[in-house]
Amino acid sequence: MADAAEHQTGDPHDWNALENYIFLHELHIDDHPLVDEKESELTFTQLLTPEAPYDMLVVEGLIVCRNGLLLRVEKSGDLERTSAQRVRMSLYRYNAWRPGGHNVLRYDNQHLGDEDNYHRHEFDLTTGEEVDLRYLNRQEFPVMHQIFDELMKSLPIAT
């Protein structure tokens, strides 16, 4: 786990033990009321990059939401080569859409050469037109379960 000095930065995306990082993702998929855990899947792929100071972790998958939305998750970041195997993600894309339809929400920073430029794109639920674009800093950028919360709030689960 990250040490106290790292927690003081307020950066929820800072170094974390790989085992804990994977555990938290699996926990949110299994326990969040929005997520259909039987239909959703994330893969965690470790890529060896001998020429770089760190190896790479790639997280990809599709989250099937109980409110009818789909959420594509694509993230990557640094993975320490030590026995502690800490990870720090740096590139993110969460894209939610209606199946057979249009986007409803996207968070991203995957613009080559401009990775510190974080965005939140909101789309009209009916037309799919972008209605809001906000620039965020790294600390404001949500973690996955916060995006689940936002999707559930904007389009509640039918009862």
N, C-alpha and C positions, 0 to 999 in steps of 0.2 A: 504494500500500500504506500501511497505518497506520504512523505514526512510532513511535519507541522509547518515548516517553512513554505512548502508548496501549497498547502491549504490556505495560507494567508494571502496568496496572490488573488484569490477569488476566481481562479480560472478552473471551471469544472472539466475542462478538456486537457488538463495538465497530466503529468506522468501518473500512471496507475499500474498496479500489478496486473499482468496479463490474465492471470487466473481470476482475479476479482472483476476485471473488465468484462470478460466473457460471462461470468456468473451473473453480473448485473443485467446484461442484455437478455440472457435466458430467463431471468426472474421476471423482467418486465413483459416479455412476450408471454410467459406462462400466467402471470397474475393480473395484467392490466385488463379492465373490463371491455375496452375497445377491441382488443386483439383476439382473433380466432386463432388460438395457439395450435390447433390441429392442421390448419391450412397455411400457417406462416412459417418462414424459415430464414435464418441468417447463416451465412457461412463465414468462417474466420480462416483466412489463408495466410500463412507465413511465407514470405518470399525472401530468399537469401539474396543480399546485394553486397557482395564482398568488396566492391569498389567504393561503397558509401560507408559513413561512420556507423550507421545502424542498418539492421534489416528492416523489412517492411511488413506491416500487417494490413491486409485488405479485408474489409467487412462488406458483404453484399447480400442482398436478399429482398424478399417481397413479403410485406406484412398485409394480411387480409384483415380488414376491419369489419366489425359487426354493424357498422352504420352504412355499409355498401361501398366504402372507399378502398382503394389499394394504395399502399405506400411503398415506393421503391427506396431502398437504403443503399447508398454507396459511400464508403468512407475508407480512408487509408491514412497511415501514419508510421512513425518510427517505432521500432521494436528493438530494445536493448539486446545485446548478445551476451549478457551476463546471466548467471543462474537465477537472478531475481526476475528476469524477463519483464521489465516494465514497458508499457506502451504509452505513446502520446500521439493522438490523432491530429492530423493537420488539414486534410481535405475532406469535405463533407458535401453530400447531396441527399436531401430527403425530398422526394417528390410524390405528392398525393394527388390522385385523380379518380374520376368516376370511370368505371369500366365502360369501354365503348364510347367514352365521352372526352371530357377535357380536364385540365389541371384544376385543382382547387387551392392548393397550397404548396409552396416550395421554399425550402431553406437550402442555401448553397454558398460555397466559396470556391468552387472548382473552376477558376479562371487562371490559366497558366501565367505565371509571372505576377499575379495579383491575388495570392492566396489569403492575404490579410483583409480582403474586401468581402465581408460577410453580408448576405442578403436575405430578406424575407419577402417573398412574392405571394400576394394574396389575389385570388381570382374569384370573379363573380360565380356563385354556385349554379346559376341558371345559364349564363351565356359563356362562361369560360374566359371572359376578357379580364386582363389584369386590372385590378382596382386599387392596389396599393403595393408600393415597393419601398421597403425600408432598409437602410444600411445599418448594420450592427457591428459592435466590436466583438472580440472573441469571448469576453465574459458574458455578453448579452445573448450569444448564440445558444439556443436551447440544446439540452441533451434529449435523447430519443423519447424517454417517457414523457417529457414536457410537450413534445410534438404530439404524442398520443392524446394527452389531455386537451390540447388545443383543437385537434380534429374532432374529438368527442363533443367538445363544447360548441363548435361551429355547426356540426351536423350530428345531433344526438342519435343514440341507438334507438331504433323503433321498438316499442314495447308491445 
